């Protein structure tokens, strides 16, 4: 049952990432990015729930860090208050300590994106 639950959350996180990336790249309809903004809180809550889960997989950490990085990259300093949470910092730290190189790479990238908006 836990494997199914983790797989489900992984799929949701990947879908969210693709949506955020798609809206970032679609310059013909800039209003879509702002329309998505109303759902960012729920996306961040999902990422935080992954961080708090003791049974999370490495792939789940990678997907959560990737979505966090995509959100920060897309919205920048406008969402600074939303993303600077201890649970999200802990997730990034877990990702950077991962034994899986791909998870480490994604977590390091997301951490750099967070540092960029912290400097604003």
PEHUMO-V550782 format. One record per helix or strand of 2 or more residues. SS is the DSSP state (h for helix, s for strand). FROM is the first residue (numbers start at 1). TO is the last residue. If there is no record, write none. Layout:
ss: [SS	SS]
from: [FROM	FROM]
to: [TO	TO]
This chain:
ss: [h	h	h	h	h]
from: [2	30	58	86	101]
to: [25	52	83	96	118]
